[in-house]
Amino acid sequence: MHFRPLLLAVPTALVAAAGFAFASPASALDSDFDMLELAQATTPPAPPAGRTFSPKNMCLDIVARRLGARAYIKSRLELKPEQMTAWNAFEKASDEASAKSTQRCTTLPAEMKERPNYVDRLSMEEDAMKARVASIETVKPTLVALYGVLSPEQKAILDRPRGMMAGGPGHHMRGGDRPR
């Protein structure tokens, strides 16, 4: 029974240390630093030697996820025949946006052995954001029209929150099933 305090102290110390480790990066966001300064200060380590990165494949995966999300949401909405015209217009616009995205993906490097520098990464992110805005602008009018013909129950399915910046470069779809 003399070891009981030690048995409680060790796990408590580990939990406290982990808490401080996770709290430190979060507290950096509370400061007056600009996000670009923060990004420069917290550069992740380079990938291990011999490991490569494929912007092209990553981009194609994002397009594939959007296509899958659209098929999923169509199934979940259980569209009525009178809603199919609006869905078909949305699907056509989405297909056009996906085709443009796929075309953009094919222009990206298939393999990168070295991590791009900060300015190159910033430019890549800017290009991806511009392409994403163009996709949204292509799809939004038909999505608004589709939303207008949905029942309250169907809107609730579409209105569910989605994860952080789903679909952008380096981001993953988390907790959401909305078409993009």
GROMACS elastic network, one bead per residue, 0.5 to 0.9 nm:
[ bonds ]
;  ai    aj funct       b0    kb
    1     4     6  0.55913   500
    1     5     6  0.86160   500
    2     5     6  0.71251   500
    2     6     6  0.81109   500
    3     6     6  0.52270   500
    3     7     6  0.61412   500
    3     8     6  0.88262   500
    4     7     6  0.50031   500
    4     8     6  0.63918   500
    4     9     6  0.86062   500
    5     8     6  0.52058   500
    5     9     6  0.59670   500
    5    10     6  0.87219   500
    6    10     6  0.61715   500
    6    11     6  0.88892   500
    7    10     6  0.58910   500
    7    11     6  0.70771   500
    7    12     6  0.89261   500
    8    11     6  0.58539   500
    8    12     6  0.61929   500
    8    13     6  0.86828   500
    9    12     6  0.50954   500
    9    13     6  0.60075   500
    9    14     6  0.86083   500
   10    13     6  0.51595   500
   10    14     6  0.62670   500
   10    15     6  0.87068   500
   11    14     6  0.50220   500
   11    15     6  0.61372   500
   11    16     6  0.85514   500
   12    15     6  0.51567   500
   12    16     6  0.61385   500
   12    17     6  0.85906   500
   13    16     6  0.50743   500
   13    17     6  0.60862   500
   13    18     6  0.85631   500
   14    17     6  0.51008   500
   14    18     6  0.61243   500
   14    19     6  0.84949   500
   15    18     6  0.51222   500
   15    19     6  0.60738   500
   15    20     6  0.86825   500
   16    20     6  0.62621   500
   16    21     6  0.86202   500
   17    20     6  0.51746   500
   17    21     6  0.61875   500
   17    22     6  0.87213   500
   18    22     6  0.62190   500
   18    23     6  0.84807   500
   19    22     6  0.52590   500
   19    23     6  0.59700   500
   19    24     6  0.85983   500
   20    24     6  0.60669   500
   21    24     6  0.55867   500
   21    25     6  0.76148   500
   22    25     6  0.63119   500
   22    26     6  0.70209   500
   23    26     6  0.51777   500
   23    27     6  0.61227   500
   23    28     6  0.88426   500
   24    27     6  0.52572   500
   24    28     6  0.66484   500
   25    28     6  0.52242   500
   25    29     6  0.71754   500
   26    29     6  0.55308   500
   26    30     6  0.73244   500
   27    30     6  0.53087   500
   27    31     6  0.72555   500
   28    31     6  0.56597   500
   28    32     6  0.88586   500
   28    33     6  0.82592   500
   28    38     6  0.79191   500
   29    32     6  0.80707   500
   29    33     6  0.77829   500
   29    35     6  0.82951   500
   29    38     6  0.80362   500
   30    33     6  0.83792   500
   31    34     6  0.86301   500
   33    36     6  0.81564   500
   33    37     6  0.62134   500
   33    38     6  0.64100   500
   34    37     6  0.52340   500
   34    38     6  0.63456   500
   34    39     6  0.87125   500
   35    39     6  0.60511   500
   35    40     6  0.85683   500
   36    39     6  0.50197   500
   36    40     6  0.62192   500
   36    41     6  0.86230   500
   37    40     6  0.51139   500
   37    41     6  0.62031   500
   37    42     6  0.87368   500
   38    41     6  0.50755   500
   38    42     6  0.62234   500
   38    43     6  0.88435   500
   39    42     6  0.53067   500
   39    43     6  0.63608   500
   39   118     6  0.88086   500
   40    43     6  0.58037   500
   40   118     6  0.73093   500
   43    46     6  0.87452   500
   43   118     6  0.84850   500
   44    47     6  0.88927   500
   45    48     6  0.86602   500
   46    49     6  0.85417   500
   46   114     6  0.76864   500
   46   115     6  0.62063   500
   47    50     6  0.82963   500
   47    51     6  0.62231   500
   47    52     6  0.76047   500
   47    53     6  0.85380   500
   47   113     6  0.86468   500
   47   114     6  0.78468   500
   47   115     6  0.73792   500
   48    51     6  0.56802   500
   48    52     6  0.86616   500
   49    52     6  0.84359   500
   49   113     6  0.84761   500
   49   114     6  0.89950   500
   50   113     6  0.73709   500
   51   112     6  0.89136   500
   51   113     6  0.66751   500
   51   114     6  0.87350   500
   52   111     6  0.62010   500
   52   112     6  0.55185   500
   52   114     6  0.73577   500
   52   115     6  0.88355   500
   53    56     6  0.89826   500
   53    57     6  0.87345   500
   53    58     6  0.86130   500
   53   110     6  0.80238   500
   53   111     6  0.55624   500
   53   112     6  0.50753   500
   53   113     6  0.64775   500
   53   114     6  0.81263   500
   53   115     6  0.81624   500
   54    57     6  0.53717   500
   54    58     6  0.62324   500
   54    59     6  0.86011   500
   54   108     6  0.83410   500
   54   109     6  0.65505   500
   54   110     6  0.50081   500
   54   112     6  0.60612   500
   54   113     6  0.88662   500
   55    58     6  0.50619   500
   55    59     6  0.60200   500
   55    60     6  0.85542   500
   55   105     6  0.78136   500
   55   108     6  0.60194   500
   55   109     6  0.59432   500
   55   110     6  0.63287   500
   55   111     6  0.70360   500
   55   112     6  0.77554   500
   55   169     6  0.87188   500
   56    59     6  0.52040   500
   56    60     6  0.62064   500
   56    61     6  0.86308   500
   56   104     6  0.87901   500
   56   105     6  0.52098   500
   56   106     6  0.61285   500
   56   107     6  0.74290   500
   56   109     6  0.56778   500
   56   110     6  0.50953   500
   56   111     6  0.77084   500
   57    60     6  0.50163   500
   57    61     6  0.60737   500
   57    62     6  0.86848   500
   57   105     6  0.77167   500
   57   106     6  0.87454   500
   57   108     6  0.87402   500
   57   109     6  0.88612   500
   57   110     6  0.68416   500
   57   111     6  0.87867   500
   58    61     6  0.50987   500
   58    62     6  0.64621   500
   58    63     6  0.89338   500
   58   105     6  0.84692   500
   58   169     6  0.76475   500
   58   170     6  0.75948   500
   59    62     6  0.51721   500
   59    63     6  0.65087   500
   59    64     6  0.87474   500
   59   101     6  0.81558   500
   59   102     6  0.77908   500
   59   104     6  0.85098   500
   59   105     6  0.54684   500
   59   106     6  0.86337   500
   59   108     6  0.83201   500
   59   168     6  0.86850   500
   59   169     6  0.70038   500
   59   170     6  0.86977   500
   60    63     6  0.51143   500
   60    64     6  0.61768   500
   60    65     6  0.86444   500
   60   101     6  0.81778   500
   60   102     6  0.63601   500
   60   105     6  0.60477   500
   60   106     6  0.81660   500
   61    65     6  0.61355   500
   61    66     6  0.86813   500
   62    65     6  0.50825   500
   62    66     6  0.63467   500
   62    67     6  0.87454   500
   62   166     6  0.88835   500
   62   167     6  0.56651   500
   62   168     6  0.74688   500
   62   169     6  0.78213   500
   62   170     6  0.88875   500
   62   171     6  0.85377   500
   62   172     6  0.79321   500
   62   173     6  0.88473   500
   63    66     6  0.51699   500
   63    67     6  0.63474   500
   63    68     6  0.86955   500
   63    98     6  0.63684   500
   63    99     6  0.89192   500
   63   101     6  0.68660   500
   63   102     6  0.68052   500
   63   105     6  0.88238   500
   63   167     6  0.78601   500
   64    67     6  0.50794   500
   64    68     6  0.61697   500
   64    69     6  0.85564   500
   64    98     6  0.87327   500
   65    69     6  0.59915   500
   65    70     6  0.85323   500
   65   167     6  0.77826   500
   65   172     6  0.88884   500
   65   173     6  0.78654   500
   66    70     6  0.61405   500
   66    71     6  0.86706   500
   66    98     6  0.82201   500
   66   167     6  0.72825   500
   66   173     6  0.89614   500
   66   178     6  0.86112   500
   66   179     6  0.63052   500
   66   180     6  0.57174   500
   67    70     6  0.51619   500
   67    71     6  0.63618   500
   67    72     6  0.86671   500
   67    94     6  0.85831   500
   67    95     6  0.84752   500
   67    98     6  0.78498   500
   67   179     6  0.77340   500
   67   180     6  0.80723   500
   68    71     6  0.51486   500
   68    72     6  0.61279   500
   68    73     6  0.86070   500
   68   179     6  0.84603   500
   69    72     6  0.50090   500
   69    73     6  0.60739   500
   69    74     6  0.85355   500
   69   176     6  0.86911   500
   69   177     6  0.56319   500
   69   178     6  0.63197   500
   69   179     6  0.53566   500
   69   180     6  0.76190   500
   70    73     6  0.51777   500
   70    74     6  0.61320   500
   70    75     6  0.86743   500
   70    91     6  0.82963   500
   70    94     6  0.87864   500
   70   177     6  0.79218   500
   70   178     6  0.70175   500
   70   180     6  0.70809   500
   71    74     6  0.51924   500
   71    75     6  0.64008   500
   71    76     6  0.87683   500
   71   179     6  0.81884   500
   72    75     6  0.52335   500
   72    76     6  0.62327   500
   72    77     6  0.86960   500
   72   177     6  0.72288   500
   72   178     6  0.85973   500
   72   179     6  0.83822   500
   73    77     6  0.59642   500
   73    78     6  0.87190   500
   73   157     6  0.81255   500
   73   158     6  0.76560   500
   73   177     6  0.64225   500
   73   178     6  0.64618   500
   73   179     6  0.66150   500
   74    77     6  0.52955   500
   74    78     6  0.66793   500
   74    79     6  0.71783   500
   74    87     6  0.83602   500
   74   179     6  0.87399   500
   75    78     6  0.56226   500
   75    79     6  0.78893   500
   76    79     6  0.83905   500
   76   154     6  0.82464   500
   76   157     6  0.75649   500
   77    80     6  0.88593   500
   77   150     6  0.85790   500
   77   153     6  0.85525   500
   77   154     6  0.55061   500
   77   155     6  0.85100   500
   77   157     6  0.71045   500
   77   158     6  0.81346   500
   78   154     6  0.80934   500
   79    82     6  0.80956   500
   79    83     6  0.59758   500
   79    84     6  0.66492   500
   79    87     6  0.82650   500
   79   150     6  0.82335   500
   79   154     6  0.84742   500
   80    83     6  0.52911   500
   80    84     6  0.66760   500
   81    84     6  0.53365   500
   81    85     6  0.80301   500
   82    85     6  0.68365   500
   82    86     6  0.83651   500
   82   149     6  0.86414   500
   83    86     6  0.56094   500
   83    87     6  0.63615   500
   83    88     6  0.87615   500
   83   146     6  0.74699   500
   83   149     6  0.63950   500
   83   150     6  0.73488   500
   84    88     6  0.58586   500
   84    89     6  0.84924   500
   84   146     6  0.88861   500
   85    88     6  0.51456   500
   85    89     6  0.63193   500
   85    90     6  0.86802   500
   85   146     6  0.85897   500
   86    89     6  0.52473   500
   86    90     6  0.62746   500
   86    91     6  0.86068   500
   86   142     6  0.70542   500
   86   143     6  0.81377   500
   86   145     6  0.64321   500
   86   147     6  0.86262   500
   86   149     6  0.76220   500
   87    90     6  0.50306   500
   87    91     6  0.59717   500
   87    92     6  0.85229   500
   87   142     6  0.80660   500
   87   143     6  0.81244   500
   87   145     6  0.87853   500
   87   146     6  0.59928   500
   88    92     6  0.60478   500
   88    93     6  0.86028   500
   89    92     6  0.51387   500
   89    93     6  0.63013   500
   89    94     6  0.85385   500
   89   142     6  0.60839   500
   89   143     6  0.84926   500
   89   145     6  0.89075   500
   89   146     6  0.83284   500
   90    93     6  0.52095   500
   90    94     6  0.60266   500
   90    95     6  0.85208   500
   90   139     6  0.65908   500
   90   140     6  0.83866   500
   90   141     6  0.82210   500
   90   143     6  0.56535   500
   90   144     6  0.89236   500
   90   145     6  0.82335   500
   90   146     6  0.69860   500
   91    95     6  0.59790   500
   91    96     6  0.85655   500
   91   139     6  0.85748   500
   91   142     6  0.84527   500
   91   143     6  0.89570   500
   92    95     6  0.50597   500
   92    96     6  0.62981   500
   92    97     6  0.87017   500
   92   139     6  0.87922   500
   93    96     6  0.50910   500
   93    97     6  0.62510   500
   93    98     6  0.85886   500
   93   135     6  0.89556   500
   93   138     6  0.62744   500
   93   139     6  0.53133   500
   93   140     6  0.87294   500
   93   142     6  0.71298   500
   93   143     6  0.89490   500
   94    97     6  0.50073   500
   94    98     6  0.60067   500
   94    99     6  0.84876   500
   94   135     6  0.79484   500
   94   138     6  0.75474   500
   94   139     6  0.57127   500
   94   142     6  0.89278   500
   94   179     6  0.87882   500
   94   180     6  0.74693   500
   95    99     6  0.60428   500
   95   100     6  0.86212   500
   96    99     6  0.51036   500
   96   100     6  0.63449   500
   96   101     6  0.86234   500
   96   135     6  0.85787   500
   96   138     6  0.79546   500
   96   139     6  0.86518   500
   97   100     6  0.51670   500
   97   101     6  0.61392   500
   97   102     6  0.85857   500
   97   134     6  0.79937   500
   97   135     6  0.51034   500
   97   136     6  0.81141   500
   97   138     6  0.64434   500
   97   139     6  0.71562   500
   98   102     6  0.59806   500
   98   103     6  0.84360   500
   98   135     6  0.77922   500
   99   102     6  0.50580   500
   99   103     6  0.61094   500
   99   104     6  0.86029   500
  100   103     6  0.50015   500
  100   104     6  0.61812   500
  100   105     6  0.85873   500
  100   131     6  0.85928   500
  100   135     6  0.80775   500
  101   104     6  0.50222   500
  101   105     6  0.61315   500
  101   106     6  0.87621   500
  101   131     6  0.72595   500
  101   132     6  0.82703   500
  101   135     6  0.77749   500
  102   106     6  0.63525   500
  102   107     6  0.89785   500
  103   106     6  0.53057   500
  103   107     6  0.69202   500
  104   107     6  0.54095   500
  104   108     6  0.70539   500
  104   131     6  0.81949   500
  105   108     6  0.54118   500
  105   109     6  0.86011   500
  106   109     6  0.78889   500
  106   110     6  0.82179   500
  107   110     6  0.86728   500
  108   111     6  0.88085   500
  109   112     6  0.67777   500
  112   115     6  0.71025   500
  112   116     6  0.83075   500
  114   117     6  0.89920   500
  115   121     6  0.87093   500
  116   119     6  0.80193   500
  116   120     6  0.57553   500
  116   121     6  0.59313   500
  117   120     6  0.53744   500
  117   121     6  0.61781   500
  117   122     6  0.86464   500
  118   121     6  0.51012   500
  118   122     6  0.61094   500
  118   123     6  0.86298   500
  119   122     6  0.50350   500
  119   123     6  0.61917   500
  119   124     6  0.86126   500
  120   123     6  0.50444   500
  120   124     6  0.61294   500
  120   125     6  0.85844   500
  121   124     6  0.50136   500
  121   125     6  0.61357   500
  121   126     6  0.85519   500
  122   125     6  0.51006   500
  122   126     6  0.61368   500
  122   127     6  0.86727   500
  123   127     6  0.61777   500
  123   128     6  0.85979   500
  124   127     6  0.51719   500
  124   128     6  0.62317   500
  124   129     6  0.86476   500
  124   169     6  0.89096   500
  125   128     6  0.50716   500
  125   129     6  0.61301   500
  125   130     6  0.86304   500
  125   168     6  0.87541   500
  125   169     6  0.70110   500
  126   129     6  0.50889   500
  126   130     6  0.61862   500
  126   131     6  0.86240   500
  127   130     6  0.51720   500
  127   131     6  0.62367   500
  127   132     6  0.86138   500
  128   131     6  0.51050   500
  128   132     6  0.61200   500
  128   133     6  0.86912   500
  128   168     6  0.72696   500
  128   169     6  0.67383   500
  129   133     6  0.61650   500
  129   134     6  0.85833   500
  129   168     6  0.74166   500
  129   169     6  0.83656   500
  130   133     6  0.51502   500
  130   134     6  0.62663   500
  130   135     6  0.87117   500
  131   134     6  0.50736   500
  131   135     6  0.62855   500
  131   136     6  0.87294   500
  132   135     6  0.50417   500
  132   136     6  0.62336   500
  132   137     6  0.86327   500
  132   167     6  0.86400   500
  132   168     6  0.75042   500
  133   136     6  0.50287   500
  133   137     6  0.61259   500
  133   138     6  0.85866   500
  134   137     6  0.51003   500
  134   138     6  0.62295   500
  134   139     6  0.87874   500
  135   138     6  0.50651   500
  135   139     6  0.62688   500
  135   140     6  0.84272   500
  135   180     6  0.84013   500
  136   139     6  0.52119   500
  136   140     6  0.56137   500
  136   180     6  0.76109   500
  137   140     6  0.54608   500
  137   141     6  0.75431   500
  138   141     6  0.72954   500
  138   142     6  0.83207   500
  139   142     6  0.57772   500
  139   143     6  0.61335   500
  139   144     6  0.87256   500
  139   180     6  0.79662   500
  140   144     6  0.59960   500
  140   145     6  0.85559   500
  141   144     6  0.52069   500
  141   145     6  0.63274   500
  141   146     6  0.87144   500
  142   146     6  0.61056   500
  142   147     6  0.85147   500
  143   147     6  0.60064   500
  143   148     6  0.85233   500
  144   147     6  0.50556   500
  144   148     6  0.62496   500
  145   148     6  0.51233   500
  145   149     6  0.68825   500
  146   149     6  0.54790   500
  146   150     6  0.66109   500
  147   150     6  0.53149   500
  147   151     6  0.85640   500
  147   154     6  0.86845   500
  147   155     6  0.68626   500
  147   158     6  0.84652   500
  148   151     6  0.84507   500
  148   155     6  0.89672   500
  150   153     6  0.79003   500
  150   154     6  0.56573   500
  150   155     6  0.59817   500
  151   154     6  0.51365   500
  151   155     6  0.61417   500
  151   156     6  0.86158   500
  152   155     6  0.50058   500
  152   156     6  0.61865   500
  152   157     6  0.88577   500
  153   156     6  0.51123   500
  153   157     6  0.66626   500
  153   158     6  0.89862   500
  154   157     6  0.51866   500
  154   158     6  0.64962   500
  154   159     6  0.85952   500
  155   158     6  0.50148   500
  155   159     6  0.58065   500
  155   160     6  0.86749   500
  156   160     6  0.63719   500
  157   160     6  0.57694   500
  157   177     6  0.84831   500
  157   178     6  0.82989   500
  158   161     6  0.84725   500
  158   177     6  0.76713   500
  158   178     6  0.58523   500
  158   179     6  0.82782   500
  159   162     6  0.87195   500
  159   178     6  0.78797   500
  160   175     6  0.88133   500
  160   176     6  0.68293   500
  160   177     6  0.78355   500
  160   178     6  0.77337   500
  161   175     6  0.74241   500
  161   176     6  0.60991   500
  161   177     6  0.85568   500
  161   178     6  0.84205   500
  162   165     6  0.81717   500
  162   166     6  0.72358   500
  162   173     6  0.74149   500
  162   174     6  0.63896   500
  162   175     6  0.53793   500
  162   177     6  0.68375   500
  162   178     6  0.71155   500
  163   166     6  0.57566   500
  163   172     6  0.78249   500
  163   173     6  0.59012   500
  163   175     6  0.53665   500
  163   176     6  0.58648   500
  164   167     6  0.89244   500
  164   171     6  0.74856   500
  164   172     6  0.78001   500
  164   173     6  0.75255   500
  164   174     6  0.70205   500
  164   175     6  0.89981   500
  165   168     6  0.60640   500
  165   171     6  0.64664   500
  165   172     6  0.77344   500
  165   173     6  0.78110   500
  166   169     6  0.87380   500
  166   171     6  0.56528   500
  166   172     6  0.52749   500
  166   174     6  0.69070   500
  166   176     6  0.83112   500
  167   170     6  0.80274   500
  167   171     6  0.58904   500
  167   172     6  0.60707   500
  167   173     6  0.62994   500
  167   180     6  0.79959   500
  168   171     6  0.52533   500
  168   172     6  0.75603   500
  169   172     6  0.84000   500
  171   174     6  0.89195   500
  173   176     6  0.64793   500
  173   177     6  0.80073   500
  174   177     6  0.84294   500
